[in-house]
Amino acid sequence: MEDISGLLQEAKPLYFKRKRRRNQLKVLAAAFVCVWGVSRFAAEPSPYMYNLDNLDSQISQVADGSIIEDMGLPTDEFGLLMVV
């Protein structure tokens, strides 16, 4: 029993040193992944953002009339496709 206790006391500092090192590596890897993800998100413009130059032309195109009506299809008073 004393031999096992002595071995445990001898291995204890090495065990905790390795455990602390593994935790530090995990935290470093998680921080790297977070920073990489944020940089990827912030670096590229989102395709879902409105292009304001194109938005004005789209609004004026919709205000002029219905695209469905321009195609020659039957529409109701709101410019929606009418089912006959």
C-alpha angles and dihedrals in degrees: 000000000000090000091056091046090051092049091050092050089050095049097040098086092046092049094051092043091054092044092051091047092051091050091050091051091049092051091047092050092048091049091049092051091048094049091045092050094049092047091051091049095046098041099060122058113241115252088217095064116105119255098222094200091055093040094066092053091048092051092050091047092054093044092055094060147297119306089213090055090049088056090058098250122138113265136181127232091282094055093252124135110272117220110218 
